[in-house]
Amino acid sequence: MTKPRLTAEEHQQLGLRLAAIRDELLHLGTYLSNAYPRSGPEAVPARRLDEAREAVDQARCELDHAMFREHPRQGETTFYYPQTEDRAYRR
């Protein structure tokens, strides 16, 4: 049984959400790095947030490729890599 895949609009909405999550992880990681040492056990939470951000970046990249395979005429790079002013999360 073939799964339905995402529509172009669903890719666009997911891309905005993932970009906002990535921005929040980056912000929180920087916040912790400025508050705690960057090495040793106290640095682990900031490193974990950085790893989570990298995982989100990898997912966005793979989803961007999938979106262009599934919707070559509708897809745009801004779906998964929107301009800063278009992202759902803003400081």
C-alpha distances in whole Angstrom, upper triangle without the diagonal:
4,6,9,12,16,18,21,23,21,22,25,26,24,26,29,28,28,31,33,32,33,36,37,36,38,41,41,41,44,46,45,47,50,50,50,51,48,49,49,47,48,46,42,41,41,40,37,37,37,34,32,33,32,28,28,29,27,24,25,26,22,21,24,22,19,20,22,19,17,21,23,26,25,25,28,30,31,28,28,31,33,37,39,40,36,35,34,36,40,43
4,6,9,12,15,18,20,18,18,22,22,21,23,26,26,25,28,30,29,30,33,34,34,36,38,39,39,42,43,43,44,47,48,48,49,46,47,47,46,46,44,41,39,40,38,35,35,35,32,30,30,29,26,25,26,24,21,22,23,19,18,20,19,15,16,18,16,14,17,20,22,22,21,25,26,27,24,24,28,30,33,35,36,33,32,31,34,37,40
4,6,9,12,15,17,15,15,19,19,17,20,23,22,22,25,27,26,27,30,31,30,33,35,35,36,39,40,40,42,44,45,45,46,44,44,45,43,43,41,38,37,37,35,32,32,32,29,27,28,27,24,23,24,22,19,20,20,17,15,18,17,14,15,17,15,13,16,19,21,20,20,23,24,25,21,21,25,27,30,32,33,30,28,28,30,34,37
4,7,9,12,14,12,13,16,17,16,18,21,21,21,24,25,25,26,29,30,30,32,35,35,36,38,40,40,42,44,45,45,47,44,45,46,44,44,42,39,37,37,36,33,32,32,30,27,28,27,24,23,24,22,19,19,20,17,15,17,17,13,13,16,14,11,13,17,18,17,17,20,22,23,19,20,23,25,28,30,31,27,26,26,28,32,35
4,7,10,12,9,10,13,14,13,15,18,18,17,20,22,22,23,26,27,27,29,31,32,33,35,37,37,38,41,42,42,44,41,42,43,42,41,39,36,34,34,33,30,29,29,27,24,24,24,21,19,20,19,15,15,16,14,11,13,13,9,9,12,11,8,11,14,16,15,14,17,18,19,16,16,20,21,25,27,28,24,23,23,26,29,32
4,6,8,6,6,10,10,9,12,14,15,15,17,19,19,21,23,24,25,27,29,30,31,33,34,35,37,39,40,41,42,40,41,42,41,40,38,35,33,33,32,29,28,28,26,23,23,23,20,18,19,18,14,14,15,13,10,12,13,9,8,11,11,8,10,13,15,13,12,14,16,16,13,13,17,18,22,24,24,21,20,20,22,26,29
4,5,5,6,9,10,10,12,14,15,16,18,20,21,22,24,26,27,28,30,31,32,34,36,37,38,40,42,43,44,42,43,45,43,43,40,38,36,35,34,32,30,30,29,26,25,25,23,20,21,20,17,16,17,16,12,13,14,11,8,11,12,8,8,12,12,10,10,13,15,15,12,14,17,17,21,23,23,20,19,19,23,26,29
4,5,5,6,9,10,10,13,14,15,16,19,20,21,23,25,26,27,29,30,31,33,35,36,37,39,41,42,43,41,43,44,43,42,39,38,35,34,34,32,29,29,28,25,24,24,22,19,19,19,17,14,15,15,11,11,12,10,7,9,11,8,6,10,10,7,7,9,12,12,9,11,14,14,18,20,21,17,17,18,21,24,28
4,5,5,6,9,10,11,13,14,15,17,19,20,21,23,24,26,27,29,30,32,33,35,36,38,39,41,42,40,42,44,43,41,39,37,35,33,33,31,29,29,28,25,24,24,23,20,20,20,17,15,17,17,13,13,15,13,10,13,15,12,10,13,13,9,9,11,13,12,9,12,14,14,17,19,19,15,15,15,19,21,25
4,5,5,6,8,10,11,12,14,15,16,18,20,21,22,24,26,27,28,30,31,33,34,36,37,39,40,38,40,41,40,39,36,34,32,31,31,28,26,26,26,22,21,22,20,17,18,18,15,13,16,15,11,12,14,12,10,13,15,12,11,15,15,12,11,13,14,13,10,11,14,14,18,19,20,16,15,15,18,21,25
4,6,5,6,9,10,10,12,14,15,16,18,20,21,22,24,25,26,28,30,31,32,34,36,37,38,36,38,39,38,37,34,33,30,29,29,27,24,24,23,20,19,19,18,15,15,15,12,10,12,12,8,8,11,9,7,10,12,10,10,12,14,11,9,10,11,10,7,8,11,12,16,17,18,15,14,14,17,20,24
4,6,5,6,9,10,11,13,14,15,17,19,20,21,23,25,26,27,29,30,32,33,35,36,38,36,38,39,38,37,34,33,30,29,29,27,24,24,24,21,19,20,19,15,15,17,14,11,13,14,10,10,13,12,9,12,14,13,11,13,14,10,9,9,10,8,4,7,10,9,13,15,15,11,11,12,15,18,21
4,5,5,6,9,10,11,13,14,16,17,19,20,21,23,24,26,27,29,30,32,33,35,37,35,37,38,37,36,33,32,29,28,28,26,23,23,23,20,19,20,19,15,16,17,14,12,15,16,12,12,16,15,12,15,17,16,15,17,17,14,12,12,13,11,8,9,11,11,14,15,15,11,10,9,13,16,19
4,5,5,6,8,10,10,12,14,15,16,18,20,21,22,24,26,27,28,30,32,33,34,32,34,35,34,33,30,29,26,25,25,23,20,21,20,17,16,17,15,12,13,14,11,9,12,13,9,10,14,13,11,14,16,15,15,17,18,15,13,13,13,12,8,8,11,11,14,15,16,13,11,10,13,16,20
4,5,5,6,9,10,10,12,14,15,16,18,20,21,22,24,26,27,29,30,31,33,31,33,34,33,32,29,28,25,24,24,22,19,19,19,16,14,15,14,10,11,12,10,7,10,11,8,8,12,12,10,13,16,15,14,16,17,14,12,11,10,8,5,4,7,8,11,12,14,11,9,10,12,15,18
4,6,5,6,9,10,11,12,14,15,17,18,20,21,23,25,26,27,29,30,32,30,33,34,33,32,29,28,25,24,24,22,19,19,20,17,15,16,16,12,13,15,13,10,13,15,12,12,16,16,14,16,19,18,17,19,19,16,14,12,12,9,7,7,8,7,10,10,11,8,6,6,9,12,15
4,5,5,6,9,10,11,12,14,15,16,18,20,21,23,24,26,27,28,30,29,31,32,31,29,27,26,23,21,22,20,17,18,18,15,13,15,14,11,12,15,12,10,14,15,13,13,17,17,15,18,21,20,19,21,22,19,17,16,15,12,10,9,11,10,13,12,13,11,8,6,8,12,15
4,5,5,6,9,10,10,12,14,15,16,18,20,21,22,24,26,27,28,26,28,30,29,27,25,23,20,19,19,17,14,15,15,12,10,12,11,7,8,11,9,7,11,12,10,11,15,15,14,17,19,19,19,21,22,19,16,15,14,12,10,8,9,10,13,13,15,12,9,9,10,13,16
4,5,5,6,9,10,11,12,14,15,17,18,20,21,23,24,26,27,25,28,30,29,27,24,23,21,19,19,18,15,14,15,13,10,12,12,8,8,12,11,8,11,14,12,12,16,17,15,18,20,20,20,21,22,19,16,15,12,10,9,7,7,7,9,9,11,10,7,8,8,11,13
4,5,5,6,9,10,10,12,14,15,16,18,20,21,23,24,26,25,27,29,28,26,24,23,20,18,19,18,14,15,16,13,11,14,14,10,11,15,14,12,15,17,15,16,19,20,19,21,24,23,23,24,25,22,19,18,16,13,12,10,10,10,11,9,11,10,6,6,5,8,10
4,5,5,6,9,10,11,12,14,15,16,18,20,21,22,24,23,25,26,25,23,21,20,17,15,16,14,11,12,13,10,8,11,11,8,10,13,12,11,14,16,15,16,19,20,19,22,24,24,24,26,27,24,21,20,18,16,14,12,12,13,14,13,15,13,10,9,8,11,12
4,5,5,6,9,10,11,12,14,15,16,18,20,21,22,20,23,25,24,22,19,18,16,14,14,13,10,10,11,8,5,8,9,6,7,11,11,10,12,15,14,15,18,19,19,21,24,24,24,25,27,24,21,19,16,15,14,11,11,12,13,12,14,14,10,11,10,12,13
4,5,5,6,9,10,11,12,14,15,17,18,20,22,20,23,25,24,22,20,19,17,14,15,15,11,11,13,11,8,11,13,10,10,14,14,13,15,18,17,17,21,22,21,23,26,26,26,27,28,25,22,20,17,15,15,13,11,12,12,9,12,12,9,10,8,9,10
4,5,5,6,8,10,10,12,14,15,16,18,20,19,22,24,22,20,18,18,14,12,14,13,10,11,13,11,9,12,14,11,13,16,16,15,18,20,19,20,23,24,24,26,29,29,28,30,31,28,25,23,21,18,18,15,15,15,15,12,14,15,11,11,8,9,9
4,5,5,6,9,10,11,12,14,15,16,18,16,19,20,19,17,15,14,11,9,11,10,6,7,9,7,6,10,11,9,11,14,14,14,17,19,19,20,23,24,24,26,28,29,29,30,32,29,26,24,21,20,19,16,16,16,17,15,17,18,14,14,11,13,13
4,6,5,6,9,10,10,12,14,15,17,15,18,20,20,18,15,15,12,9,11,11,7,7,10,9,7,10,12,11,11,14,16,15,17,20,20,20,23,25,25,26,29,30,30,30,32,30,26,24,21,19,20,16,15,16,16,14,17,17,14,15,12,13,12
4,6,5,6,9,10,11,12,14,17,15,19,21,20,18,15,16,13,10,13,13,10,10,13,12,10,13,16,14,15,18,19,18,20,23,23,23,26,28,27,29,32,32,32,33,34,32,28,26,23,21,21,19,17,17,17,14,16,17,14,14,11,11,9
4,5,5,6,8,10,11,12,15,14,17,18,17,15,13,13,10,8,11,11,7,9,12,11,10,14,15,14,16,19,19,19,22,24,24,25,28,29,29,31,33,34,34,35,36,34,31,29,26,24,24,21,20,20,20,17,19,20,17,16,13,13,12
4,5,5,6,9,10,10,12,11,14,15,15,12,10,10,8,5,7,8,6,6,10,10,9,12,14,14,15,18,19,19,21,23,24,25,27,29,29,31,33,34,34,35,37,34,31,29,26,24,24,21,20,21,21,18,21,22,19,19,16,16,15
4,5,5,6,9,10,12,10,14,16,17,14,11,13,11,7,10,12,9,9,13,13,12,14,17,16,17,20,21,21,23,25,26,26,29,31,31,32,35,36,36,36,38,36,32,30,27,25,25,22,21,21,21,18,20,22,19,20,16,16,14
4,6,5,6,9,12,12,15,17,16,13,12,13,11,8,12,13,11,12,15,15,14,17,19,19,19,23,24,23,25,28,28,29,32,33,33,35,37,38,38,39,40,38,34,32,29,27,27,25,23,23,23,19,21,23,20,20,16,16,13
4,5,5,6,9,9,12,13,13,9,8,10,8,6,9,11,9,11,14,14,14,17,19,19,20,23,24,24,26,28,29,30,32,34,34,36,38,39,39,40,42,39,36,34,31,29,29,26,25,26,25,22,25,26,23,23,19,19,17
4,5,5,7,6,10,12,12,9,7,10,9,6,9,11,10,10,14,15,14,16,19,19,20,22,24,24,26,28,29,30,32,34,35,36,38,39,40,40,42,40,36,34,31,30,30,27,25,26,26,23,25,27,24,24,21,20,18
4,6,8,8,12,14,15,12,10,13,12,10,13,15,14,14,17,18,17,19,22,22,23,25,27,27,29,31,32,32,35,37,37,39,41,42,42,42,44,42,38,36,33,31,32,29,27,27,26,23,25,27,25,25,21,20,18
4,7,9,12,14,13,10,10,13,11,10,13,15,14,15,18,19,19,21,23,24,25,27,29,29,31,33,34,34,37,39,39,41,43,44,44,45,46,44,41,38,35,33,34,31,29,30,29,26,28,29,27,26,23,22,19
4,6,9,10,10,6,6,10,10,9,11,14,14,14,17,18,19,21,23,24,25,27,28,29,31,33,34,35,37,39,39,41,43,44,45,45,47,45,41,39,36,35,35,32,30,31,31,28,30,32,29,28,25,24,22
4,6,7,9,6,6,10,11,10,11,14,15,15,17,19,20,21,23,25,25,27,29,30,31,33,35,35,37,39,40,42,44,45,45,46,48,46,42,40,37,36,36,33,31,33,32,29,32,34,31,31,27,27,25
4,7,9,7,5,8,10,8,9,12,13,12,14,17,17,18,20,22,22,24,26,27,28,30,32,33,34,36,37,39,41,42,43,43,45,43,40,38,34,33,34,30,29,30,30,28,31,32,29,30,26,26,24
4,7,7,5,8,11,10,9,13,14,14,15,18,19,19,21,23,24,25,27,29,29,31,33,34,36,37,39,40,42,43,44,45,47,45,42,40,36,36,36,32,31,33,33,31,34,35,32,32,29,29,28
4,6,6,7,11,11,11,13,15,15,16,19,20,21,22,25,26,27,29,30,31,33,35,36,37,39,40,42,43,45,46,47,49,47,44,42,39,38,38,34,34,35,36,33,36,37,34,34,31,31,30
4,5,6,8,10,10,12,14,15,16,18,20,20,22,24,25,26,28,30,31,32,34,35,37,38,40,42,43,44,45,46,49,47,43,42,39,38,37,34,33,35,36,33,36,37,33,33,30,31,29
4,6,7,8,10,11,13,14,16,17,19,20,22,23,25,26,28,29,31,32,33,35,37,38,39,41,43,44,45,46,48,46,42,41,37,36,36,33,32,33,34,31,34,34,31,31,28,28,26
4,6,6,6,9,10,11,13,15,16,17,19,20,21,23,25,26,27,29,31,32,34,35,36,38,40,41,42,43,45,43,39,37,34,33,33,30,29,30,31,28,31,32,29,29,25,26,24
4,6,5,6,9,10,10,12,14,15,16,18,20,21,22,24,26,27,28,30,32,33,34,36,38,39,40,41,43,41,38,36,33,33,32,28,28,30,30,28,31,32,28,28,25,26,25
4,5,5,6,9,10,11,12,14,15,17,18,20,21,23,24,26,27,29,31,32,33,35,36,37,38,39,41,39,36,34,31,30,30,26,26,27,28,26,28,29,25,25,22,23,21
4,5,5,6,9,10,11,12,14,15,17,19,20,21,23,25,26,27,29,30,31,33,35,36,37,38,40,37,34,32,29,28,28,24,24,25,25,23,26,26,23,23,20,21,19
4,5,5,6,9,10,10,12,14,15,17,18,20,21,23,24,26,27,29,30,32,33,34,36,36,39,37,33,32,28,28,27,24,23,25,26,24,27,27,24,24,22,23,22
4,5,5,6,9,10,10,12,14,15,16,18,20,21,22,24,26,27,28,30,32,33,34,35,37,35,32,31,28,27,26,23,23,25,26,24,27,27,23,23,21,22,22
4,5,5,6,9,10,10,12,14,15,16,18,20,21,22,25,26,26,29,30,31,32,33,35,33,30,28,25,24,23,20,20,21,22,20,23,23,20,20,17,18,18
4,5,5,6,9,10,10,12,14,15,17,19,20,21,23,24,25,27,29,30,31,32,34,32,28,27,23,23,23,19,18,20,21,19,23,23,20,20,18,19,19
4,5,5,6,9,10,11,12,14,15,17,18,20,21,23,24,26,27,28,30,31,33,31,28,27,23,23,23,19,19,21,23,22,25,24,21,22,20,22,22
4,5,5,6,9,10,11,12,14,15,16,18,20,21,22,24,26,27,28,29,31,29,26,25,22,22,20,17,17,19,21,20,23,22,19,19,17,19,20
4,5,5,6,9,10,10,12,14,15,16,19,20,21,23,24,25,26,27,29,27,24,22,19,19,18,14,14,16,18,16,20,19,16,16,15,17,17
4,5,5,6,9,10,11,12,14,15,17,18,20,21,23,24,25,26,28,27,23,22,19,19,18,14,14,17,19,18,22,21,18,19,18,20,21
4,5,5,6,9,10,11,12,14,16,17,18,20,21,22,24,25,27,26,22,22,19,19,18,14,15,18,20,20,23,22,19,19,18,21,22
4,5,5,6,9,10,10,12,14,15,16,18,20,21,22,23,25,23,20,19,16,16,14,11,12,14,17,17,20,18,15,16,15,18,19
4,5,5,6,9,10,10,13,14,15,17,19,20,21,21,24,22,18,17,14,14,13,10,10,13,15,15,19,17,15,16,16,18,20
4,5,5,6,9,10,11,12,14,16,17,18,20,20,23,22,18,18,15,16,15,11,12,16,18,19,22,21,18,19,19,22,24
4,5,5,6,8,10,10,12,14,15,16,18,19,22,20,17,16,14,15,13,10,12,15,18,19,22,19,17,18,18,21,23
4,6,5,6,9,10,10,12,14,15,16,17,19,17,14,13,11,11,10,6,8,11,14,16,18,16,14,15,16,19,21
4,5,5,6,9,10,11,13,14,15,15,18,17,13,13,10,12,11,8,9,13,16,17,20,18,17,19,19,22,24
4,5,5,6,9,10,11,12,14,15,18,17,14,14,12,14,12,10,12,16,19,20,23,21,19,21,22,24,27
4,5,5,6,9,10,10,12,13,16,14,11,12,11,12,10,8,11,14,17,19,21,19,17,18,20,23,26
4,5,5,6,9,10,10,11,13,12,9,9,7,9,8,6,9,12,15,17,20,17,16,18,20,22,25
4,5,5,6,9,10,10,13,13,10,11,10,12,11,10,12,15,18,21,23,21,20,22,24,26,29
4,5,5,6,8,10,13,12,10,12,12,14,12,11,14,17,20,23,25,22,21,22,24,27,30
4,5,5,6,7,10,9,6,9,9,11,9,9,12,14,18,21,22,19,18,20,22,25,28
4,5,5,5,8,8,6,8,9,12,10,11,13,15,19,22,23,20,20,22,25,27,30
4,6,6,10,10,9,12,13,15,14,14,17,19,22,25,27,24,24,25,28,30,33
4,6,9,9,8,12,14,16,13,14,17,19,23,25,27,23,23,24,27,30,33
4,6,5,6,9,12,14,12,14,16,17,21,24,25,21,22,23,26,29,32
4,6,6,9,11,14,13,14,16,18,21,24,25,22,23,25,27,30,33
4,6,9,12,14,13,16,17,18,20,24,24,22,23,25,28,30,33
4,7,10,11,10,13,15,15,18,21,22,18,19,21,24,27,30
4,7,9,7,10,12,12,15,19,20,17,17,19,22,24,28
4,5,6,8,9,10,12,16,17,14,15,17,20,22,25
4,5,6,6,8,10,14,15,13,14,17,19,20,23
4,5,5,4,7,10,12,9,10,13,16,17,20
4,6,6,9,12,13,10,10,12,15,17,21
4,6,10,12,14,11,10,12,14,16,19
4,7,9,11,10,9,12,13,15,18
4,6,8,6,6,10,12,13,16
4,6,5,7,10,12,12,14
4,5,6,9,9,8,11
4,6,8,9,8,11
4,7,9,9,13
4,6,7,11
4,7,10
4,7
4
